Amino acid sequence: SISGARCAKNSRRPWAMAVGASVLDGKAVSSAVLDELRVRIQAESLRPHLHVISVGDDPASVVYVRQKRLAAEKIGVEFSQCCLPLETTLGELRAAIQKGNLSTSFHGIIIQLPLPAGLRQHEREVLEMVEPAKDVDCFHPTNFGRLALGEPSFLPATPAGVVRLLQHYGVETKGKRCVIVGKSNIVGKPLGLMLARENGPAATVTFCDQHTENLFEITRQADILVVAAGRRHLLCDPAALRPDGQAVVIDVGIHRVQNAEGKSIVQGDVDSEALRPHCRFLTPVPGGVGPMTVACLLEQVVEAASRLTSVSVLEAVKQVAVKSKLRQPLRPEEVRRIMQRICPDFGEAELDALLAEIHANEDGSMFWDDVATWAWGAPVPAP
Protein backbone atom coordinates (compact mmCIF):
# COMPACT_ATOMS: atom_id res chain seq x y z
CA SER A 1 0.00 0.00 0.00
CA ILE A 2 1.00 3.66 -0.27
CA SER A 3 1.08 3.99 3.49
CA GLY A 4 3.29 0.96 3.76
CA ALA A 5 5.62 1.74 0.86
CA ARG A 6 9.22 2.19 1.93
CA CYS A 7 12.20 3.74 0.24
CA ALA A 8 14.40 0.69 0.02
CA LYS A 9 18.06 1.63 0.00
CA ASN A 10 19.26 -1.52 -1.69
CA SER A 11 17.58 -2.90 -4.78
CA ARG A 12 18.00 -6.47 -5.87
CA ARG A 13 17.11 -5.61 -9.46
CA PRO A 14 19.63 -4.49 -12.12
CA TRP A 15 18.90 -0.87 -13.06
CA ALA A 16 19.76 0.96 -16.23
CA MET A 17 21.82 3.94 -15.11
CA ALA A 18 20.91 6.71 -17.52
CA VAL A 19 22.93 9.90 -17.53
CA GLY A 20 19.82 11.69 -16.36
CA ALA A 21 16.22 12.27 -17.24
CA SER A 22 15.22 15.03 -19.62
CA VAL A 23 13.19 17.71 -17.89
CA LEU A 24 9.57 18.31 -18.84
CA ASP A 25 9.89 22.07 -18.48
CA GLY A 26 6.51 23.38 -17.36
CA LYS A 27 7.73 26.95 -17.13
CA ALA A 28 8.80 27.05 -20.77
CA VAL A 29 5.69 25.28 -22.09
CA SER A 30 3.32 27.36 -19.96
CA SER A 31 4.96 30.52 -21.27
CA ALA A 32 4.24 29.35 -24.82
CA VAL A 33 0.62 28.59 -23.88
CA LEU A 34 0.20 32.07 -22.38
CA ASP A 35 1.65 33.65 -25.52
CA GLU A 36 -0.90 31.75 -27.62
CA LEU A 37 -3.71 32.93 -25.36
CA ARG A 38 -2.56 36.55 -25.61
CA VAL A 39 -2.69 36.33 -29.39
CA ARG A 40 -6.12 34.69 -29.32
CA ILE A 41 -7.55 37.33 -26.99
CA GLN A 42 -6.41 40.08 -29.33
CA ALA A 43 -7.50 38.26 -32.50
CA GLU A 44 -11.02 37.58 -31.19
CA SER A 45 -11.32 40.94 -29.37
CA LEU A 46 -12.15 39.13 -26.14
CA ARG A 47 -12.34 40.55 -22.64
CA PRO A 48 -12.08 37.37 -20.54
CA HIS A 49 -12.60 37.78 -16.82
CA LEU A 50 -11.60 35.34 -14.08
CA HIS A 51 -13.31 35.76 -10.70
CA VAL A 52 -11.86 34.02 -7.63
CA ILE A 53 -13.87 33.52 -4.45
CA SER A 54 -11.72 32.79 -1.40
CA VAL A 55 -12.57 32.28 2.26
CA GLY A 56 -10.00 33.03 4.94
CA ASP A 57 -6.30 33.67 4.42
CA ASP A 58 -4.67 30.27 3.97
CA PRO A 59 -1.00 31.14 3.20
CA ALA A 60 -0.64 28.64 0.34
CA SER A 61 -3.91 29.84 -1.20
CA VAL A 62 -2.70 33.44 -1.07
CA VAL A 63 0.36 32.41 -3.09
CA TYR A 64 -1.68 30.43 -5.65
CA VAL A 65 -4.17 33.25 -6.15
CA ARG A 66 -1.32 35.71 -6.68
CA GLN A 67 0.17 33.43 -9.32
CA LYS A 68 -3.14 33.29 -11.15
CA ARG A 69 -3.57 37.05 -10.96
CA LEU A 70 -0.08 37.79 -12.30
CA ALA A 71 -0.45 35.33 -15.17
CA ALA A 72 -3.91 36.69 -16.01
CA GLU A 73 -2.74 40.29 -16.07
CA LYS A 74 0.22 39.29 -18.24
CA ILE A 75 -1.99 38.12 -21.11
CA GLY A 76 -4.93 40.50 -20.81
CA VAL A 77 -7.37 38.45 -18.72
CA GLU A 78 -9.25 40.59 -16.23
CA PHE A 79 -8.95 39.32 -12.68
CA SER A 80 -11.09 39.98 -9.62
CA GLN A 81 -11.32 38.40 -6.21
CA CYS A 82 -14.02 38.20 -3.57
CA CYS A 83 -12.21 37.78 -0.24
CA LEU A 84 -14.52 36.49 2.47
CA PRO A 85 -13.54 36.35 6.16
CA LEU A 86 -12.70 33.10 7.93
CA GLU A 87 -16.01 33.09 9.84
CA THR A 88 -18.11 33.26 6.63
CA THR A 89 -21.24 31.09 6.80
CA LEU A 90 -22.45 28.73 4.10
CA GLY A 91 -25.29 31.11 3.32
CA GLU A 92 -22.93 34.05 2.88
CA LEU A 93 -20.66 32.00 0.61
CA ARG A 94 -23.68 30.88 -1.42
CA ALA A 95 -24.74 34.51 -1.86
CA ALA A 96 -21.27 35.46 -3.13
CA ILE A 97 -21.28 32.59 -5.62
CA GLN A 98 -24.77 33.43 -6.89
CA LYS A 99 -23.74 37.05 -7.35
CA GLY A 100 -20.87 35.86 -9.52
CA ASN A 101 -23.13 33.49 -11.45
CA LEU A 102 -25.47 36.34 -12.35
CA SER A 103 -22.72 38.76 -13.34
CA THR A 104 -22.44 39.14 -17.09
CA SER A 105 -18.82 40.29 -16.83
CA PHE A 106 -17.41 37.10 -15.26
CA HIS A 107 -16.56 34.29 -17.66
CA GLY A 108 -14.88 31.95 -15.20
CA ILE A 109 -15.48 31.49 -11.47
CA ILE A 110 -13.30 29.39 -9.19
CA ILE A 111 -13.66 28.63 -5.50
CA GLN A 112 -10.19 28.67 -3.97
CA LEU A 113 -9.55 25.48 -2.03
CA PRO A 114 -9.11 24.40 0.66
CA LEU A 115 -12.12 25.90 2.41
CA PRO A 116 -11.78 26.70 6.13
CA ALA A 117 -12.52 23.90 8.58
CA GLY A 118 -16.02 25.20 9.28
CA LEU A 119 -17.02 24.92 5.61
CA ARG A 120 -14.96 21.92 4.53
CA GLN A 121 -17.81 19.46 5.05
CA HIS A 122 -19.82 21.47 2.51
CA GLU A 123 -17.10 21.51 -0.17
CA ARG A 124 -18.99 19.41 -2.72
CA GLU A 125 -22.16 21.45 -2.21
CA VAL A 126 -20.20 24.69 -2.60
CA LEU A 127 -18.49 23.59 -5.82
CA GLU A 128 -21.85 22.60 -7.29
CA MET A 129 -23.16 26.14 -6.71
CA VAL A 130 -20.98 27.51 -9.51
CA GLU A 131 -22.82 27.90 -12.81
CA PRO A 132 -21.58 25.11 -15.14
CA ALA A 133 -21.00 27.62 -17.96
CA LYS A 134 -18.52 29.44 -15.68
CA ASP A 135 -17.06 26.37 -13.93
CA VAL A 136 -13.61 26.59 -15.50
CA ASP A 137 -12.22 24.21 -12.86
CA CYS A 138 -14.53 21.47 -14.19
CA PHE A 139 -15.74 20.56 -10.69
CA HIS A 140 -19.49 20.73 -11.35
CA PRO A 141 -21.11 17.29 -11.89
CA THR A 142 -22.45 18.45 -15.26
CA ASN A 143 -18.98 19.30 -16.54
CA PHE A 144 -17.30 16.30 -14.93
CA GLY A 145 -19.97 14.07 -16.47
CA ARG A 146 -19.35 15.54 -19.91
CA LEU A 147 -15.64 14.92 -19.40
CA ALA A 148 -16.39 11.27 -18.56
CA LEU A 149 -18.47 10.99 -21.74
CA GLY A 150 -15.61 12.35 -23.82
CA GLU A 151 -17.51 15.56 -24.57
CA PRO A 152 -15.86 18.03 -22.19
CA SER A 153 -17.16 21.55 -21.74
CA PHE A 154 -14.02 22.50 -19.86
CA LEU A 155 -10.79 20.68 -19.06
CA PRO A 156 -9.61 20.56 -15.44
CA ALA A 157 -6.46 22.64 -15.23
CA THR A 158 -3.90 20.29 -13.72
CA PRO A 159 -4.81 17.23 -15.82
CA ALA A 160 -4.91 19.43 -18.92
CA GLY A 161 -1.46 20.72 -18.04
CA VAL A 162 -0.09 17.20 -17.70
CA VAL A 163 -1.53 16.13 -21.06
CA ARG A 164 -0.20 19.30 -22.72
CA LEU A 165 3.29 18.61 -21.36
CA LEU A 166 3.26 15.05 -22.69
CA GLN A 167 2.09 16.26 -26.10
CA HIS A 168 4.64 19.07 -26.26
CA TYR A 169 7.55 16.71 -25.67
CA GLY A 170 6.24 14.06 -28.02
CA VAL A 171 5.68 11.42 -25.34
CA GLU A 172 3.81 8.54 -26.96
CA THR A 173 0.64 7.62 -25.06
CA LYS A 174 -1.34 5.40 -27.44
CA GLY A 175 -1.49 1.91 -26.00
CA LYS A 176 1.05 2.79 -23.30
CA ARG A 177 0.65 1.76 -19.68
CA CYS A 178 -0.10 4.79 -17.52
CA VAL A 179 -0.18 4.36 -13.75
CA ILE A 180 -1.73 7.16 -11.67
CA VAL A 181 -1.00 7.12 -7.95
CA GLY A 182 -3.87 9.09 -6.40
CA LYS A 183 -7.59 9.14 -7.19
CA SER A 184 -8.62 12.68 -6.30
CA ASN A 185 -11.46 14.40 -8.12
CA ILE A 186 -9.10 17.28 -8.90
CA VAL A 187 -6.21 15.38 -10.53
CA GLY A 188 -6.24 11.59 -10.53
CA LYS A 189 -9.72 10.74 -11.77
CA PRO A 190 -10.06 13.42 -14.47
CA LEU A 191 -6.50 12.82 -15.69
CA GLY A 192 -7.24 9.13 -16.06
CA LEU A 193 -10.37 9.92 -18.07
CA MET A 194 -8.45 12.26 -20.37
CA LEU A 195 -5.53 9.90 -20.95
CA ALA A 196 -7.81 6.91 -21.57
CA ARG A 197 -9.90 8.54 -24.34
CA GLU A 198 -9.72 6.24 -27.36
CA ASN A 199 -10.00 9.11 -29.81
CA GLY A 200 -7.33 11.01 -27.88
CA PRO A 201 -4.27 9.86 -25.93
CA ALA A 202 -5.64 6.28 -25.82
CA ALA A 203 -3.45 5.18 -22.92
CA THR A 204 -4.14 2.09 -20.81
CA VAL A 205 -4.74 3.60 -17.37
CA THR A 206 -4.34 2.00 -13.94
CA PHE A 207 -5.38 3.82 -10.76
CA CYS A 208 -3.65 3.23 -7.42
CA ASP A 209 -4.38 4.59 -3.96
CA GLN A 210 -3.53 4.01 -0.30
CA HIS A 211 -5.22 0.61 -0.39
CA THR A 212 -3.30 -0.70 -3.40
CA GLU A 213 -1.37 -3.85 -2.59
CA ASN A 214 2.19 -4.22 -3.88
CA LEU A 215 2.16 -0.67 -5.21
CA PHE A 216 5.68 -0.69 -6.60
CA GLU A 217 5.08 -3.90 -8.52
CA ILE A 218 2.45 -1.94 -10.44
CA THR A 219 4.48 1.26 -10.87
CA ARG A 220 7.36 -0.81 -12.27
CA GLN A 221 5.15 -1.62 -15.25
CA ALA A 222 4.39 2.03 -16.05
CA ASP A 223 5.51 3.71 -19.25
CA ILE A 224 4.04 6.90 -17.77
CA LEU A 225 3.90 7.26 -14.00
CA VAL A 226 1.88 10.11 -12.48
CA VAL A 227 2.30 10.63 -8.74
CA ALA A 228 -0.49 12.73 -7.23
CA ALA A 229 -0.84 11.16 -3.79
CA GLY A 230 -0.18 14.21 -1.64
CA ARG A 231 2.72 12.54 0.19
CA ARG A 232 6.15 14.14 0.06
CA HIS A 233 8.79 11.91 -1.56
CA LEU A 234 6.45 8.93 -1.69
CA LEU A 235 8.42 7.79 -4.73
CA CYS A 236 12.06 7.78 -3.65
CA ASP A 237 13.51 4.46 -4.80
CA PRO A 238 14.51 3.57 -8.37
CA ALA A 239 13.07 0.11 -7.65
CA ALA A 240 9.64 1.68 -8.15
CA LEU A 241 10.41 2.36 -11.83
CA ARG A 242 10.70 0.11 -14.85
CA PRO A 243 14.27 -1.22 -15.03
CA ASP A 244 15.15 0.02 -18.52
CA GLY A 245 15.26 3.68 -17.50
CA GLN A 246 12.51 4.67 -19.98
CA ALA A 247 9.71 5.67 -17.59
CA VAL A 248 8.17 9.13 -17.86
CA VAL A 249 7.55 10.45 -14.35
CA ILE A 250 5.04 13.23 -13.67
CA ASP A 251 5.21 14.74 -10.18
CA VAL A 252 2.00 16.58 -9.21
CA GLY A 253 2.84 17.00 -5.52
CA ILE A 254 3.61 20.34 -3.89
CA HIS A 255 4.98 20.40 -0.35
CA ARG A 256 6.54 23.39 1.39
CA VAL A 257 9.30 22.26 3.75
CA GLN A 258 12.38 23.70 5.42
CA ASN A 259 15.81 22.54 4.33
CA ALA A 260 18.82 22.01 6.58
CA GLU A 261 19.54 25.75 6.53
CA GLY A 262 15.99 26.55 7.64
CA LYS A 263 15.02 27.93 4.25
CA SER A 264 11.54 27.22 2.93
CA ILE A 265 11.64 25.15 -0.27
CA VAL A 266 9.11 23.31 -2.43
CA GLN A 267 9.33 19.57 -3.01
CA GLY A 268 7.07 17.04 -4.67
CA ASP A 269 5.73 13.52 -4.24
CA VAL A 270 8.85 12.30 -6.08
CA ASP A 271 12.44 12.47 -4.84
CA SER A 272 13.82 13.82 -8.09
CA GLU A 273 17.45 13.55 -7.05
CA ALA A 274 17.10 9.84 -6.38
CA LEU A 275 15.08 9.03 -9.50
CA ARG A 276 16.54 11.33 -12.15
CA PRO A 277 19.23 8.89 -13.32
CA HIS A 278 16.68 6.13 -13.73
CA CYS A 279 13.95 7.58 -15.95
CA ARG A 280 13.56 9.11 -19.40
CA PHE A 281 11.56 12.24 -18.52
CA LEU A 282 10.82 13.91 -15.20
CA THR A 283 8.86 17.00 -14.19
CA PRO A 284 10.70 19.30 -11.77
CA VAL A 285 9.13 20.72 -8.61
CA PRO A 286 8.78 23.64 -8.77
CA GLY A 287 8.60 24.49 -12.45
CA GLY A 288 6.79 21.46 -13.79
CA VAL A 289 3.08 20.83 -13.40
CA GLY A 290 2.44 23.99 -11.33
CA PRO A 291 2.96 26.60 -14.09
CA MET A 292 1.01 24.41 -16.52
CA THR A 293 -1.95 24.36 -14.14
CA VAL A 294 -2.15 28.15 -14.11
CA ALA A 295 -1.76 28.43 -17.90
CA CYS A 296 -4.39 25.79 -18.61
CA LEU A 297 -6.81 27.37 -16.15
CA LEU A 298 -6.54 30.65 -18.04
CA GLU A 299 -6.98 28.73 -21.28
CA GLN A 300 -10.39 27.58 -20.01
CA VAL A 301 -11.30 31.16 -19.03
CA VAL A 302 -10.45 32.38 -22.53
CA GLU A 303 -12.45 29.51 -24.03
CA ALA A 304 -15.43 30.42 -21.83
CA ALA A 305 -15.20 34.05 -22.94
CA SER A 306 -15.03 32.99 -26.58
CA ARG A 307 -18.10 30.80 -26.23
CA LEU A 308 -20.13 33.48 -24.53
CA THR A 309 -19.09 35.96 -27.19
CA SER A 310 -20.01 33.68 -30.08
CA VAL A 311 -23.16 32.15 -28.57
CA SER A 312 -26.39 33.54 -30.00
CA VAL A 313 -27.66 36.58 -28.18
CA LEU A 314 -30.99 34.84 -27.71
CA GLU A 315 -29.36 32.03 -25.75
CA ALA A 316 -27.58 34.56 -23.54
CA VAL A 317 -30.86 36.36 -22.97
CA LYS A 318 -32.57 33.10 -22.09
CA GLN A 319 -29.97 32.40 -19.42
CA VAL A 320 -30.27 35.84 -17.87
CA ALA A 321 -34.05 35.86 -18.09
CA VAL A 322 -34.45 32.44 -16.52
CA LYS A 323 -32.06 33.26 -13.68
CA SER A 324 -33.55 36.68 -13.07
CA LYS A 325 -37.13 35.38 -13.50
CA LEU A 326 -38.13 38.32 -15.67
CA ARG A 327 -41.82 37.48 -15.83
CA GLN A 328 -43.26 40.63 -14.30
CA PRO A 329 -44.08 43.68 -16.45
CA LEU A 330 -41.09 45.95 -16.98
CA ARG A 331 -40.96 49.71 -17.24
CA PRO A 332 -39.31 51.14 -20.39
CA GLU A 333 -36.26 52.32 -18.44
CA GLU A 334 -35.83 48.81 -16.99
CA VAL A 335 -35.97 47.31 -20.48
CA ARG A 336 -33.35 49.78 -21.68
CA ARG A 337 -31.06 49.01 -18.76
CA ILE A 338 -31.38 45.23 -19.15
CA MET A 339 -30.85 45.34 -22.90
CA GLN A 340 -27.72 47.43 -22.52
CA ARG A 341 -26.43 45.04 -19.89
CA ILE A 342 -26.99 41.82 -21.83
CA CYS A 343 -26.22 43.12 -25.30
CA PRO A 344 -23.96 46.17 -25.41
CA ASP A 345 -24.08 46.01 -29.23
CA PHE A 346 -27.60 47.46 -29.20
CA GLY A 347 -27.24 51.16 -29.92
CA GLU A 348 -29.41 53.97 -28.63
CA ALA A 349 -31.33 54.19 -31.92
CA GLU A 350 -32.18 50.47 -31.81
CA LEU A 351 -33.31 50.76 -28.22
CA ASP A 352 -35.48 53.76 -29.04
CA ALA A 353 -37.04 51.81 -31.92
CA LEU A 354 -37.69 48.85 -29.63
CA LEU A 355 -39.41 50.97 -27.01
CA ALA A 356 -41.45 52.80 -29.65
CA GLU A 357 -42.61 49.77 -31.63
CA ILE A 358 -43.12 47.03 -29.08
CA HIS A 359 -46.63 46.45 -27.78
CA ALA A 360 -46.93 47.99 -24.31
CA ASN A 361 -49.53 47.74 -21.60
CA GLU A 362 -51.78 50.67 -20.77
CA ASP A 363 -49.35 51.88 -18.12
CA GLY A 364 -46.47 51.76 -20.62
CA SER A 365 -44.92 48.59 -19.18
CA MET A 366 -44.09 45.57 -21.32
CA PHE A 367 -43.43 41.86 -20.88
CA TRP A 368 -39.97 40.41 -21.41
CA ASP A 369 -41.19 37.79 -23.87
CA ASP A 370 -42.44 40.57 -26.11
CA VAL A 371 -39.08 42.32 -25.89
CA ALA A 372 -37.18 39.13 -26.80
CA THR A 373 -39.52 38.32 -29.66
CA TRP A 374 -39.11 41.81 -31.11
CA ALA A 375 -35.32 41.76 -30.75
CA TRP A 376 -34.42 38.16 -31.58
CA GLY A 377 -37.45 36.61 -33.19
CA ALA A 378 -38.33 34.21 -30.40
CA PRO A 379 -39.69 34.47 -26.85
CA VAL A 380 -37.76 33.41 -23.79
CA PRO A 381 -39.07 30.09 -22.42
CA ALA A 382 -40.58 30.14 -18.96
CA PRO A 383 -38.25 29.25 -16.07
Protein Blocks (a to p, Z undefined) as FASTA:
>chain_A
ZZlpccdfbdcbdcdddfbdcdddfklmmmmmmmmmmmmmmmnopacddddddedjdfkl
mmmmmmmmmmmmmnopacddddddfklcfklmmmmmmmmmmpmkbmbdcddddddfklmm
mmmmmmmmpcfklmmnopafklmmmmmnopafbdcfklmmmmmmmmmnopafehpacdde
djbfklmmmmmmmmmpmklnopacddddfklghkllmmmmpmbdcddehpghkblcfklp
cfklpaccddfbdcddddfkopacdddfbdfklmmmmcfbdcddehilmmmmmmmmmmmm
mmmmmmmmmpcfklmmmmmmmmnopabccdfklmmmmmmmmmmmlcfklmmmmmmmpccd
fkopacfklmmmmmnopacddZZ
